[in-house]
Amino acid sequence: MKSQFYSRFFIILPWALIVIIMIDMDTKRTSARSSGHFYLSRLGNARRQDRTTRIAYNGTTLPVIYAVTPTYSRPQQKAELTRLANTFRQVPSFHWIVVEDSNVRTELVSRFLARSGLSYTHLHVLTPRRYKRTGMPRATEQRNAALGWLRLHRSPQDPGVVFFADDDNTYSLELFEEITHHTLFTSQCTKAVSGTGQGTFLLNSTMRLTRRVSVWPVGLVGGRRYERPLVDKGRVVSWYTGWRADRPFAIDMAGFCVNLQVVLDNPRALFKRRGSQPGMQESDFLKQITKVEELEPKAENCTRVLVWHTRTEKVNLGNEPKHRQDSIHIEV
């Protein structure tokens, strides 16, 4: 009886392995064709508060800035998000896409966004445990989920720019002046806008829209005080960086923005997980949508730092009791 069982088992086993391999290969091909839909399928229903004020003059709409912020639960999370919100709240035509590394939307982030006064979309997608090892690229699933949401909910009729605002960064308002100036605003518009109290913010010396991909320096990154694209005659020609200058785009995640239409026109452009190395995600993504010679330098030809990778110090909770001793619960 046993011999009969084993003989059947060893006959079936090779065929079962073949079927498993074929299914796996088909899954990989499907993933390559529709990765954006894959990430969206894991999100559930997005929570969305759309308070975006679309400012228009003479029929021209100011492009919306879409800030993508991956975040995860930790003691300093709310403090980090508060710093960002206090900056973003001052930017007109702004939409914040916050993506939690979680199976669910947490109460802390949900309450925070509801009280933020910002137009926002709240997503969540969990990073598989096998990708959380030291040295692995971070926030890949979260950024791709945001790109998938934009492709599903925005159309070619929606002008905008997309940038990746990690929750440990600090921004100058001047950066948003740089990336949203519109070429169609005339001196007559300047006079009209100044009457609304927003003219100084919206109109400055640069006055041009990001056509494809804009770049600028980032402070406190790569083991240096700053890194930046090197510009000659208005074009990016090289990189000033402290780490792997041979990268195709030797730039930090905080150092570029992409026109929304470029995102929509390249539905297969995603941040890679398989085969990507730490520090290479920016290059892996940008290679899919642009070339170095097409980059548009901002921040006075990349000579000013308007964003800093501040990285809040790890909190010391050595004196925190294991069991709550206070009579009330306070959210921090």
KOLDO-863249 format. One line per 2 residues: their letters; for each residue x, y, z of N, C-alpha, C. Coordinates in nm, 3 decimals, m for minus. Layout:
// residues N
A	X/Y/Z/X/Y/Z/X/Y/Z  ... .
This chain:
// residues 332
MK	0.082/m0.120/0.000/0.000/0.000/0.000/0.086/0.126/0.000  0.192/0.121/0.086/0.282/0.236/0.093/0.356/0.257/m0.039 .
SQ	0.400/0.148/m0.097/0.475/0.161/m0.224/0.387/0.220/m0.332  0.258/0.182/m0.333/0.165/0.237/m0.432/0.146/0.388/m0.410 .
FY	0.135/0.426/m0.283/0.119/0.568/m0.250/0.240/0.649/m0.295  0.361/0.599/m0.264/0.482/0.672/m0.298/0.501/0.679/m0.449 .
SR	0.466/0.573/m0.518/0.482/0.575/m0.664/0.393/0.682/m0.726  0.267/0.692/m0.677/0.177/0.796/m0.729/0.228/0.936/m0.691 .
FF	0.278/0.946/m0.568/0.329/1.076/m0.520/0.442/1.127/m0.608  0.538/1.041/m0.640/0.652/1.083/m0.719/0.617/1.105/m0.866 .
II	0.506/1.046/m0.911/0.459/1.073/m1.048/0.395/1.212/m1.054  0.317/1.245/m0.950/0.245/1.373/m0.949/0.337/1.490/m0.918 .
LP	0.439/1.468/m0.833/0.523/1.576/m0.784/0.586/1.660/m0.896  0.650/1.599/m0.997/0.711/1.683/m1.102/0.611/1.771/m1.175 .
WA	0.491/1.716/m1.200/0.388/1.795/m1.270/0.340/1.911/m1.183  0.329/1.887/m1.054/0.288/1.994/m0.963/0.391/2.107/m0.961 .
LI	0.518/2.069/m0.962/0.624/2.171/m0.963/0.621/2.252/m1.092  0.596/2.185/m1.204/0.589/2.254/m1.332/0.474/2.356/m1.331 .
VI	0.359/2.316/m1.278/0.243/2.406/m1.271/0.275/2.528/m1.185  0.341/2.505/m1.069/0.376/2.615/m0.979/0.470/2.714/m1.047 .
IM	0.570/2.661/m1.118/0.666/2.748/m1.188/0.597/2.830/m1.296  0.505/2.767/m1.371/0.434/2.839/m1.476/0.346/2.949/m1.418 .
ID	0.280/2.920/m1.306/0.196/3.022/m1.241/0.281/3.139/m1.195  0.398/3.108/m1.138/0.488/3.213/m1.091/0.536/3.301/m1.205 .
MD	0.572/3.238/m1.318/0.619/3.315/m1.434/0.507/3.404/m1.487  0.385/3.351/m1.490/0.273/3.429/m1.539/0.244/3.546/m1.446 .
TK	0.260/3.522/m1.315/0.238/3.629/m1.218/0.337/3.742/m1.238  0.465/3.706/m1.265/0.568/3.808/m1.286/0.537/3.891/m1.411 .
RT	0.491/3.823/m1.518/0.458/3.896/m1.640/0.341/3.990/m1.617  0.241/3.941/m1.546/0.124/4.024/m1.516/0.164/4.144/m1.432 .
SA	0.253/4.120/m1.336/0.299/4.229/m1.250/0.370/4.335/m1.329  0.451/4.293/m1.426/0.524/4.390/m1.508/0.429/4.472/m1.593 .
RS	0.318/4.410/m1.638/0.224/4.481/m1.724/0.137/4.578/m1.647  0.102/4.545/m1.523/0.003/4.626/m1.451/0.040/4.643/m1.305 .
SG	0.162/4.686/m1.280/0.208/4.703/m1.142/0.126/4.807/m1.069  0.090/4.915/m1.141/0.012/5.019/m1.076/m0.120/4.966/m1.023 .
HF	m0.190/4.884/m1.103/m0.316/4.826/m1.057/m0.294/4.729/m0.942  m0.179/4.662/m0.942/m0.146/4.571/m0.833/m0.139/4.646/m0.700 .
YL	m0.069/4.759/m0.700/m0.058/4.836/m0.577/m0.193/4.892/m0.536  m0.272/4.938/m0.632/m0.403/4.991/m0.598/m0.494/4.885/m0.538 .
SR	m0.481/4.762/m0.585/m0.567/4.656/m0.536/m0.543/4.625/m0.389  m0.427/4.667/m0.337/m0.394/4.640/m0.198/m0.432/4.756/m0.106 .
LG	m0.488/4.864/m0.164/m0.512/4.984/m0.084/m0.647/4.984/m0.014  m0.745/4.917/m0.069/m0.879/4.935/m0.016/m0.931/5.071/m0.063 .
NA	m1.031/5.123/0.006/m1.087/5.252/m0.030/m1.002/5.364/0.029  m0.957/5.454/m0.056/m0.875/5.566/m0.008/m0.963/5.666/0.064 .
RR	m0.913/5.719/0.172/m0.982/5.827/0.241/m0.933/5.957/0.182  m1.025/6.043/0.145/m0.988/6.161/0.068/m1.064/6.283/0.118 .
QD	m0.991/6.392/0.139/m1.051/6.520/0.172/m1.001/6.619/0.069  m1.085/6.655/m0.026/m1.040/6.739/m0.136/m1.082/6.883/m0.110 .
RT	m0.987/6.960/m0.057/m1.010/7.102/m0.035/m0.919/7.186/m0.124  m0.867/7.125/m0.229/m0.772/7.195/m0.315/m0.838/7.318/m0.376 .
TR	m0.777/7.433/m0.354/m0.825/7.557/m0.413/m0.757/7.576/m0.547  m0.833/7.564/m0.653/m0.776/7.579/m0.787/m0.783/7.726/m0.826 .
IA	m0.666/7.791/m0.825/m0.658/7.933/m0.852/m0.643/7.954/m1.001  m0.727/8.040/m1.057/m0.724/8.062/m1.201/m0.730/8.210/m1.232 .
YN	m0.659/8.249/m1.337/m0.661/8.386/m1.386/m0.672/8.381/m1.537  m0.770/8.458/m1.591/m0.790/8.463/m1.736/m0.799/8.323/m1.796 .
GT	m0.867/8.232/m1.726/m0.887/8.098/m1.777/m0.770/8.004/m1.755  m0.662/8.050/m1.690/m0.545/7.966/m1.668/m0.544/7.917/m1.523 .
TL	m0.534/7.786/m1.504/m0.536/7.727/m1.370/m0.395/7.704/m1.319  m0.370/7.745/m1.196/m0.240/7.720/m1.135/m0.224/7.570/m1.114 .
PV	m0.118/7.509/m1.162/m0.099/7.364/m1.146/m0.100/7.323/m0.999  m0.163/7.213/m0.970/m0.169/7.160/m0.833/m0.038/7.088/m0.802 .
IY	0.014/7.111/m0.682/0.130/7.036/m0.635/0.079/6.913/m0.561  0.123/6.795/m0.601/0.090/6.670/m0.534/0.214/6.622/m0.459 .
AV	0.208/6.627/m0.327/0.320/6.584/m0.244/0.292/6.442/m0.195  0.383/6.350/m0.225/0.368/6.210/m0.185/0.456/6.185/m0.062 .
TP	0.393/6.149/0.049/0.466/6.128/0.174/0.442/5.988/0.228  0.538/5.897/0.215/0.529/5.768/0.284/0.555/5.792/0.434 .
TY	0.487/5.717/0.519/0.509/5.733/0.663/0.485/5.600/0.733  0.540/5.587/0.854/0.522/5.464/0.931/0.516/5.500/1.079 .
SR	0.460/5.411/1.158/0.437/5.437/1.300/0.568/5.436/1.377  0.590/5.541/1.455/0.707/5.554/1.542/0.680/5.670/1.637 .
PQ	0.755/5.686/1.745/0.724/5.790/1.843/0.723/5.931/1.786  0.812/5.961/1.690/0.821/6.097/1.638/0.738/6.120/1.513 .
QK	0.652/6.024/1.476/0.577/6.034/1.350/0.489/6.159/1.345  0.411/6.185/1.449/0.320/6.299/1.448/0.397/6.431/1.444 .
AE	0.509/6.437/1.515/0.591/6.559/1.512/0.643/6.586/1.371  0.687/6.480/1.302/0.737/6.496/1.165/0.625/6.545/1.073 .
LT	0.509/6.482/1.082/0.397/6.521/0.996/0.349/6.663/1.026  0.355/6.702/1.153/0.315/6.838/1.191/0.405/6.942/1.125 .
RL	0.536/6.917/1.125/0.629/7.010/1.061/0.596/7.025/0.913  0.571/6.913/0.846/0.537/6.920/0.703/0.405/6.994/0.681 .
AN	0.304/6.962/0.761/0.172/7.023/0.744/0.178/7.175/0.762  0.259/7.221/0.857/0.270/7.365/0.880/0.330/7.437/0.760 .
TF	0.413/7.367/0.684/0.466/7.425/0.560/0.365/7.412/0.447  0.312/7.294/0.428/0.223/7.269/0.314/0.096/7.354/0.322 .
RQ	0.052/7.385/0.442/m0.072/7.463/0.459/m0.060/7.602/0.398  0.060/7.649/0.380/0.081/7.783/0.325/0.095/7.784/0.173 .
VP	0.087/7.666/0.112/0.106/7.654/m0.033/m0.030/7.646/m0.101  m0.062/7.736/m0.192/m0.191/7.727/m0.264/m0.191/7.613/m0.365 .
SF	m0.309/7.567/m0.401/m0.325/7.459/m0.500/m0.235/7.341/m0.466  m0.262/7.282/m0.350/m0.176/7.178/m0.297/m0.260/7.058/m0.254 .
HW	m0.211/6.936/m0.285/m0.281/6.814/m0.244/m0.178/6.717/m0.186  m0.203/6.671/m0.065/m0.108/6.587/0.008/m0.154/6.441/0.001 .
IV	m0.070/6.354/m0.055/m0.098/6.211/m0.060/m0.012/6.143/0.045  m0.072/6.101/0.153/m0.002/6.037/0.264/m0.028/5.887/0.257 .
VE	0.079/5.807/0.252/0.065/5.662/0.238/0.132/5.594/0.358  0.052/5.528/0.439/0.106/5.461/0.557/0.158/5.322/0.522 .
DS	0.268/5.286/0.585/0.320/5.150/0.577/0.247/5.068/0.683  0.127/5.023/0.647/0.039/4.959/0.745/m0.070/4.881/0.673 .
NV	m0.125/4.783/0.744/m0.238/4.708/0.690/m0.367/4.788/0.690  m0.373/4.890/0.777/m0.492/4.973/0.791/m0.451/5.118/0.806 .
RT	m0.546/5.209/0.788/m0.521/5.348/0.820/m0.525/5.363/0.972  m0.419/5.414/1.030/m0.415/5.427/1.176/m0.498/5.547/1.221 .
EL	m0.547/5.539/1.344/m0.628/5.647/1.399/m0.547/5.775/1.412  m0.420/5.762/1.450/m0.338/5.881/1.470/m0.327/5.961/1.341 .
VS	m0.290/5.896/1.231/m0.273/5.967/1.105/m0.408/6.014/1.050  m0.513/5.934/1.068/m0.646/5.974/1.020/m0.692/6.101/1.090 .
RF	m0.678/6.107/1.222/m0.718/6.226/1.296/m0.632/6.346/1.258  m0.503/6.321/1.243/m0.412/6.430/1.210/m0.449/6.494/1.077 .
LA	m0.473/6.413/0.975/m0.505/6.466/0.844/m0.640/6.537/0.844  m0.737/6.482/0.916/m0.870/6.544/0.922/m0.864/6.683/0.983 .
RS	m0.767/6.706/1.073/m0.754/6.836/1.139/m0.651/6.926/1.073  m0.585/6.877/0.969/m0.472/6.949/0.911/m0.512/7.073/0.832 .
GL	m0.637/7.077/0.784/m0.679/7.188/0.701/m0.629/7.178/0.558  m0.571/7.065/0.522/m0.516/7.045/0.388/m0.607/6.957/0.303 .
SY	m0.600/6.975/0.172/m0.657/6.877/0.080/m0.566/6.755/0.080  m0.624/6.636/0.103/m0.537/6.519/0.118/m0.605/6.392/0.069 .
TH	m0.523/6.292/0.043/m0.567/6.154/0.019/m0.487/6.066/0.113  m0.556/5.978/0.184/m0.493/5.893/0.285/m0.499/5.748/0.237 .
LH	m0.383/5.692/0.206/m0.372/5.555/0.158/m0.292/5.472/0.258  m0.297/5.342/0.240/m0.213/5.253/0.321/m0.179/5.128/0.241 .
VL	m0.056/5.085/0.254/m0.012/4.959/0.194/0.107/4.909/0.275  0.103/4.784/0.312/0.205/4.726/0.399/0.325/4.678/0.318 .
TP	0.444/4.713/0.362/0.566/4.660/0.302/0.586/4.516/0.347  0.601/4.421/0.255/0.625/4.282/0.296/0.748/4.272/0.388 .
RR	0.740/4.184/0.485/0.846/4.173/0.584/0.981/4.143/0.521  0.982/4.068/0.412/1.110/4.031/0.350/1.183/4.152/0.292 .
YK	1.111/4.263/0.274/1.174/4.384/0.220/1.209/4.485/0.329  1.194/4.447/0.455/1.223/4.540/0.564/1.360/4.517/0.626 .
RT	1.441/4.435/0.562/1.574/4.409/0.614/1.664/4.530/0.595  1.765/4.542/0.679/1.862/4.650/0.669/1.931/4.647/0.533 .
GM	1.939/4.762/0.469/2.004/4.771/0.339/1.908/4.761/0.222  1.780/4.728/0.247/1.683/4.720/0.140/1.624/4.859/0.113 .
PR	1.589/4.890/m0.013/1.522/5.018/m0.042/1.393/5.031/0.038  1.363/5.152/0.081/1.246/5.176/0.166/1.138/5.254/0.093 .
AT	1.015/5.238/0.139/0.898/5.314/0.093/0.863/5.291/m0.054  0.911/5.183/m0.112/0.883/5.153/m0.252/0.734/5.132/m0.276 .
EQ	0.674/5.046/m0.196/0.531/5.015/m0.213/0.445/5.139/m0.194  0.484/5.224/m0.098/0.404/5.342/m0.068/0.409/5.444/m0.183 .
RN	0.526/5.469/m0.236/0.537/5.563/m0.349/0.464/5.511/m0.472  0.476/5.381/m0.497/0.406/5.324/m0.613/0.255/5.329/m0.595 .
AA	0.208/5.313/m0.472/0.064/5.323/m0.446/0.014/5.463/m0.478  0.092/5.564/m0.442/0.053/5.702/m0.472/0.051/5.727/m0.623 .
LG	0.150/5.675/m0.695/0.151/5.689/m0.841/0.028/5.621/m0.902  m0.006/5.504/m0.850/m0.125/5.434/m0.898/m0.251/5.514/m0.875 .
WL	m0.261/5.577/m0.758/m0.379/5.660/m0.727/m0.390/5.777/m0.823  m0.279/5.843/m0.851/m0.281/5.957/m0.943/m0.326/5.913/m1.082 .
RL	m0.277/5.798/m1.127/m0.314/5.751/m1.261/m0.460/5.711/m1.269  m0.516/5.674/m1.157/m0.657/5.634/m1.155/m0.751/5.752/m1.140 .
HR	m0.707/5.856/m1.068/m0.797/5.966/m1.032/m0.766/6.098/m1.102  m0.661/6.105/m1.181/m0.630/6.228/m1.253/m0.623/6.200/m1.402 .
SP	m0.646/6.306/m1.482/m0.654/6.291/m1.628/m0.565/6.396/m1.694  m0.549/6.387/m1.827/m0.468/6.488/m1.897/m0.521/6.630/m1.883 .
QD	m0.645/6.645/m1.838/m0.702/6.778/m1.820/m0.664/6.840/m1.685  m0.590/6.765/m1.602/m0.553/6.813/m1.469/m0.407/6.856/m1.467 .
PG	m0.379/6.987/m1.470/m0.240/7.032/m1.463/m0.184/7.013/m1.322  m0.058/6.972/m1.313/0.002/6.954/m1.181/0.145/6.905/m1.188 .
VV	0.209/6.904/m1.072/0.343/6.849/m1.057/0.344/6.757/m0.936  0.428/6.655/m0.939/0.436/6.554/m0.834/0.577/6.554/m0.776 .
FF	0.586/6.557/m0.642/0.717/6.540/m0.582/0.705/6.451/m0.460  0.817/6.396/m0.415/0.818/6.295/m0.310/0.875/6.357/m0.183 .
AD	0.786/6.385/m0.089/0.819/6.458/0.033/0.824/6.361/0.151  0.938/6.300/0.175/0.951/6.210/0.289/0.925/6.288/0.418 .
DD	0.874/6.218/0.519/0.831/6.290/0.639/0.945/6.334/0.729  1.070/6.306/0.691/1.183/6.357/0.768/1.256/6.470/0.696 .
NT	1.188/6.535/0.601/1.246/6.648/0.529/1.193/6.781/0.583  1.266/6.888/0.555/1.224/7.023/0.589/1.232/7.108/0.463 .
YS	1.127/7.188/0.437/1.115/7.262/0.311/1.104/7.412/0.333  1.170/7.486/0.246/1.149/7.631/0.237/1.032/7.657/0.143 .
LE	0.951/7.757/0.175/0.839/7.791/0.087/0.888/7.835/m0.051  1.010/7.883/m0.057/1.063/7.927/m0.187/1.070/7.813/m0.288 .
LF	1.085/7.690/m0.239/1.090/7.577/m0.332/0.960/7.567/m0.411  0.847/7.587/m0.345/0.718/7.574/m0.411/0.692/7.692/m0.505 .
EE	0.748/7.807/m0.474/0.743/7.918/m0.569/0.815/7.879/m0.697  0.929/7.812/m0.681/1.009/7.773/m0.798/0.936/7.674/m0.887 .
IT	0.872/7.573/m0.827/0.821/7.463/m0.909/0.679/7.487/m0.959  0.615/7.600/m0.922/0.478/7.622/m0.968/0.461/7.749/m1.049 .
HH	0.566/7.827/m1.070/0.549/7.949/m1.148/0.501/7.917/m1.289  0.406/7.991/m1.336/0.343/7.963/m1.464/0.384/8.068/m1.567 .
TL	0.418/8.024/m1.685/0.467/8.115/m1.788/0.360/8.210/m1.840  0.233/8.179/m1.814/0.127/8.259/m1.875/0.082/8.376/m1.789 .
FT	0.142/8.390/m1.667/0.107/8.504/m1.584/0.179/8.628/m1.635  0.106/8.732/m1.665/0.164/8.856/m1.716/0.171/8.960/m1.607 .
SQ	0.226/9.075/m1.640/0.234/9.182/m1.542/0.095/9.227/m1.499  m0.002/9.216/m1.589/m0.139/9.251/m1.554/m0.193/9.156/m1.449 .
CT	m0.161/9.026/m1.463/m0.203/8.927/m1.364/m0.136/8.955/m1.230  m0.008/8.999/m1.235/0.063/9.027/m1.112/m0.012/9.131/m1.030 .
KA	m0.058/9.234/m1.100/m0.133/9.339/m1.030/m0.262/9.285/m0.973  m0.330/9.198/m1.048/m0.457/9.141/m1.002/m0.436/9.049/m0.883 .
VS	m0.330/8.967/m0.889/m0.307/8.871/m0.781/m0.267/8.942/m0.653  m0.187/9.050/m0.665/m0.140/9.118/m0.546/m0.256/9.170/m0.464 .
GT	m0.369/9.196/m0.529/m0.487/9.241/m0.456/m0.547/9.132/m0.370  m0.514/9.004/m0.396/m0.568/8.895/m0.317/m0.479/8.860/m0.200 .
GQ	m0.362/8.924/m0.193/m0.269/8.892/m0.085/m0.180/8.774/m0.116  m0.185/8.720/m0.239/m0.106/8.603/m0.272/m0.004/8.630/m0.382 .
GT	0.004/8.755/m0.427/0.090/8.785/m0.540/0.236/8.758/m0.513  0.283/8.794/m0.393/0.424/8.776/m0.361/0.462/8.630/m0.365 .
FL	0.370/8.544/m0.320/0.401/8.400/m0.315/0.399/8.337/m0.454  0.299/8.374/m0.534/0.279/8.304/m0.661/0.373/8.352/m0.770 .
LN	0.407/8.479/m0.766/0.481/8.535/m0.878/0.618/8.583/m0.832  0.719/8.529/m0.888/0.854/8.569/m0.852/0.935/8.573/m0.980 .
ST	1.065/8.562/m0.971/1.151/8.584/m1.087/1.151/8.469/m1.186  1.135/8.345/m1.140/1.149/8.229/m1.228/1.034/8.218/m1.327 .
MR	0.912/8.211/m1.280/0.790/8.214/m1.361/0.789/8.114/m1.475  0.811/7.987/m1.445/0.795/7.885/m1.549/0.751/7.754/m1.486 .
LT	0.677/7.681/m1.560/0.621/7.555/m1.513/0.717/7.440/m1.541  0.720/7.341/m1.453/0.797/7.220/m1.479/0.736/7.148/m1.599 .
RR	0.811/7.140/m1.707/0.759/7.076/m1.829/0.768/6.924/m1.820  0.881/6.874/m1.770/0.895/6.730/m1.753/0.945/6.698/m1.611 .
VS	1.074/6.722/m1.586/1.132/6.693/m1.455/1.223/6.809/m1.414  1.196/6.866/m1.298/1.280/6.971/m1.243/1.367/6.916/m1.131 .
VW	1.485/6.977/m1.111/1.579/6.930/m1.009/1.636/7.048/m0.933  1.685/7.021/m0.811/1.743/7.125/m0.726/1.832/7.060/m0.620 .
PV	1.914/7.139/m0.549/2.001/7.083/m0.445/1.922/7.035/m0.323  1.986/6.947/m0.244/1.929/6.899/m0.118/2.038/6.911/m0.011 .
GL	2.001/6.965/0.104/2.097/6.983/0.211/2.102/6.865/0.307  2.217/6.846/0.370/2.237/6.746/0.476/2.210/6.604/0.425 .
VG	2.277/6.567/0.317/2.251/6.437/0.257/2.381/6.382/0.198  2.392/6.251/0.189/2.508/6.188/0.126/2.638/6.209/0.200 .
GR	2.631/6.235/0.330/2.752/6.258/0.407/2.815/6.394/0.382  2.742/6.484/0.317/2.791/6.618/0.288/2.690/6.722/0.336 .
RY	2.734/6.848/0.338/2.642/6.955/0.374/2.530/6.968/0.272  2.561/6.936/0.147/2.458/6.939/0.043/2.507/6.859/m0.077 .
ER	2.411/6.819/m0.161/2.439/6.763/m0.293/2.359/6.843/m0.394  2.410/6.849/m0.517/2.337/6.928/m0.617/2.373/6.885/m0.759 .
PL	2.283/6.912/m0.854/2.318/6.896/m0.995/2.411/7.010/m1.036  2.510/6.980/m1.116/2.600/7.083/m1.170/2.544/7.130/m1.304 .
VD	2.532/7.262/m1.317/2.463/7.320/m1.432/2.560/7.405/m1.514  2.553/7.389/m1.646/2.631/7.470/m1.738/2.539/7.521/m1.848 .
KG	2.530/7.653/m1.860/2.446/7.717/m1.962/2.301/7.667/m1.953  2.253/7.655/m1.829/2.113/7.620/m1.809/2.080/7.472/m1.820 .
RV	2.182/7.386/m1.836/2.157/7.242/m1.850/2.238/7.165/m1.748  2.180/7.058/m1.695/2.250/6.972/m1.600/2.355/6.891/m1.674 .
VS	2.479/6.898/m1.627/2.589/6.829/m1.696/2.657/6.724/m1.607  2.642/6.737/m1.475/2.708/6.644/m1.384/2.646/6.658/m1.246 .
WY	2.713/6.596/m1.145/2.656/6.594/m1.010/2.763/6.622/m0.906  2.731/6.703/m0.810/2.816/6.724/m0.693/2.758/6.638/m0.581 .
TG	2.822/6.526/m0.551/2.766/6.430/m0.457/2.877/6.359/m0.381  2.843/6.311/m0.264/2.941/6.240/m0.183/2.933/6.090/m0.194 .
WR	2.840/6.040/m0.274/2.821/5.895/m0.283/2.784/5.855/m0.425  2.864/5.771/m0.485/2.839/5.711/m0.616/2.799/5.814/m0.722 .
AD	2.895/5.895/m0.758/2.870/5.996/m0.861/2.844/5.932/m0.998  2.868/5.801/m1.011/2.845/5.733/m1.138/2.698/5.693/m1.157 .
RP	2.614/5.722/m1.060/2.471/5.693/m1.079/2.416/5.772/m1.197  2.323/5.716/m1.275/2.266/5.791/m1.387/2.205/5.924/m1.343 .
FA	2.137/5.923/m1.227/2.082/6.045/m1.169/2.127/6.047/m1.022  2.240/6.111/m0.996/2.296/6.111/m0.861/2.227/6.217/m0.776 .
ID	2.103/6.186/m0.739/2.016/6.284/m0.677/1.937/6.219/m0.565  1.900/6.296/m0.463/1.819/6.246/m0.352/1.671/6.249/m0.390 .
MA	1.591/6.168/m0.322/1.447/6.164/m0.348/1.382/6.300/m0.330  1.439/6.383/m0.245/1.384/6.517/m0.219/1.427/6.619/m0.321 .
GF	1.504/6.579/m0.422/1.566/6.675/m0.513/1.504/6.686/m0.650  1.380/6.639/m0.670/1.320/6.651/m0.803/1.168/6.650/m0.795 .
CV	1.105/6.700/m0.900/0.960/6.687/m0.915/0.930/6.654/m1.061  0.812/6.598/m1.084/0.775/6.548/m1.216/0.641/6.608/m1.256 .
NL	0.631/6.653/m1.378/0.503/6.700/m1.429/0.401/6.585/m1.424  0.282/6.614/m1.378/0.179/6.510/m1.364/0.152/6.439/m1.496 .
QV	0.155/6.512/m1.607/0.127/6.449/m1.736/0.234/6.346/m1.773  0.358/6.369/m1.729/0.464/6.271/m1.752/0.432/6.142/m1.676 .
VL	0.382/6.156/m1.554/0.341/6.039/m1.475/0.229/5.964/m1.545  0.131/6.038/m1.597/0.017/5.975/m1.663/0.056/5.913/m1.797 .
DN	0.149/5.976/m1.867/0.190/5.926/m1.999/0.282/5.805/m1.992  0.334/5.776/m1.872/0.425/5.662/m1.854/0.371/5.569/m1.745 .
PR	0.263/5.498/m1.775/0.197/5.417/m1.671/0.281/5.304/m1.616  0.387/5.265/m1.688/0.472/5.155/m1.640/0.587/5.207/m1.553 .
AL	0.601/5.337/m1.543/0.710/5.395/m1.465/0.678/5.383/m1.316  0.757/5.302/m1.246/0.737/5.279/m1.103/0.874/5.270/m1.035 .
FK	0.873/5.276/m0.904/0.994/5.253/m0.827/1.016/5.102/m0.817  1.134/5.058/m0.854/1.162/4.916/m0.863/1.188/4.855/m0.725 .
RR	1.143/4.733/m0.707/1.175/4.658/m0.587/1.278/4.551/m0.620  1.250/4.470/m0.722/1.342/4.363/m0.759/1.463/4.419/m0.832 .
GS	1.579/4.384/m0.784/1.702/4.425/m0.850/1.750/4.564/m0.816  1.672/4.641/m0.741/1.713/4.776/m0.706/1.800/4.774/m0.581 .
QP	1.895/4.866/m0.575/1.984/4.878/m0.461/1.953/5.005/m0.384  1.989/5.010/m0.254/1.971/5.134/m0.178/2.044/5.250/m0.245 .
GM	1.975/5.363/m0.253/2.035/5.479/m0.317/2.018/5.484/m0.467  1.960/5.379/m0.526/1.943/5.374/m0.671/1.797/5.391/m0.714 .
QE	1.706/5.404/m0.620/1.565/5.413/m0.657/1.535/5.536/m0.741  1.599/5.647/m0.707/1.577/5.769/m0.785/1.618/5.747/m0.930 .
SD	1.737/5.690/m0.950/1.784/5.666/m1.086/1.696/5.565/m1.159  1.658/5.458/m1.089/1.574/5.356/m1.152/1.441/5.415/m1.200 .
FL	1.386/5.509/m1.123/1.259/5.571/m1.161/1.278/5.674/m1.273  1.375/5.764/m1.255/1.392/5.872/m1.351/1.435/5.821/m1.489 .
KQ	1.511/5.712/m1.493/1.552/5.656/m1.623/1.431/5.619/m1.709  1.319/5.592/m1.647/1.200/5.550/m1.720/1.123/5.666/m1.781 .
IT	1.153/5.788/m1.739/1.070/5.901/m1.782/1.148/6.019/m1.842  1.281/6.021/m1.827/1.354/6.138/m1.877/1.500/6.104/m1.902 .
KV	1.575/6.203/m1.952/1.718/6.194/m1.971/1.784/6.311/m1.898  1.911/6.296/m1.866/1.980/6.401/m1.791/1.973/6.534/m1.864 .
EE	1.992/6.532/m1.995/1.993/6.657/m2.072/1.857/6.725/m2.076  1.751/6.655/m2.037/1.617/6.714/m2.037/1.580/6.775/m1.902 .
LE	1.662/6.756/m1.800/1.631/6.805/m1.666/1.626/6.958/m1.663  1.535/7.011/m1.583/1.516/7.156/m1.571/1.567/7.203/m1.435 .
PK	1.682/7.271/m1.431/1.737/7.315/m1.302/1.656/7.428/m1.240  1.628/7.415/m1.111/1.559/7.518/m1.034/1.653/7.573/m0.928 .
AE	1.599/7.654/m0.838/1.675/7.711/m0.728/1.799/7.786/m0.778  1.773/7.879/m0.870/1.879/7.963/m0.927/1.992/7.878/m0.984 .
NC	1.954/7.796/m1.081/2.049/7.706/m1.148/2.119/7.613/m1.048  2.040/7.566/m0.952/2.088/7.469/m0.853/2.203/7.523/m0.769 .
TR	2.190/7.649/m0.728/2.292/7.711/m0.643/2.239/7.745/m0.504  2.113/7.709/m0.476/2.055/7.736/m0.344/1.991/7.610/m0.288 .
VL	2.005/7.590/m0.158/1.942/7.477/m0.089/1.809/7.523/m0.032  1.700/7.459/m0.076/1.565/7.494/m0.030/1.494/7.376/0.036 .
VW	1.563/7.262/0.045/1.508/7.146/0.114/1.623/7.075/0.185  1.594/7.025/0.306/1.696/6.960/0.388/1.646/6.823/0.432 .
HT	1.735/6.725/0.425/1.703/6.591/0.474/1.742/6.587/0.622  1.650/6.633/0.707/1.685/6.660/0.847/1.693/6.537/0.936 .
RT	1.614/6.435/0.910/1.621/6.309/0.986/1.617/6.334/1.138  1.499/6.342/1.192/1.483/6.364/1.336/1.558/6.258/1.416 .
EK	1.624/6.301/1.521/1.701/6.210/1.605/1.610/6.103/1.667  1.661/5.982/1.677/1.584/5.874/1.738/1.551/5.909/1.883 .
VN	1.426/5.893/1.920/1.380/5.936/2.051/1.427/5.840/2.160  1.473/5.895/2.272/1.513/5.815/2.388/1.394/5.801/2.482 .
LG	1.339/5.681/2.488/1.224/5.654/2.577/1.263/5.556/2.687  1.387/5.569/2.733/1.437/5.476/2.835/1.363/5.483/2.967 .
NE	1.302/5.597/2.996/1.230/5.613/3.123/1.079/5.593/3.108  1.036/5.555/2.990/0.893/5.532/2.968/0.850/5.403/3.039 .
PK	0.748/5.408/3.126/0.705/5.286/3.197/0.646/5.184/3.100  0.665/5.057/3.132/0.611/4.951/3.046/0.459/4.950/3.046 .
HR	0.401/4.982/3.161/0.256/4.989/3.172/0.216/5.132/3.204  0.111/5.178/3.140/0.069/5.318/3.155/0.039/5.350/3.301 .
QD	0.099/5.460/3.350/0.078/5.501/3.488/m0.008/5.626/3.498  m0.012/5.704/3.389/m0.096/5.823/3.390/m0.242/5.782/3.383 .
SI	m0.328/5.867/3.438/m0.471/5.835/3.443/m0.540/5.860/3.311  m0.475/5.930/3.218/m0.533/5.957/3.088/m0.436/5.915/2.979 .
HI	m0.489/5.899/2.856/m0.405/5.864/2.741/m0.388/5.988/2.655  m0.265/6.028/2.631/m0.237/6.145/2.549/m0.165/6.101/2.422 .
EV	m0.219/6.144/2.310/m0.156/6.112/2.182/m0.037/6.204/2.159  0.077/6.146/2.124/0.199/6.225/2.106/0.237/6.229/1.957 .
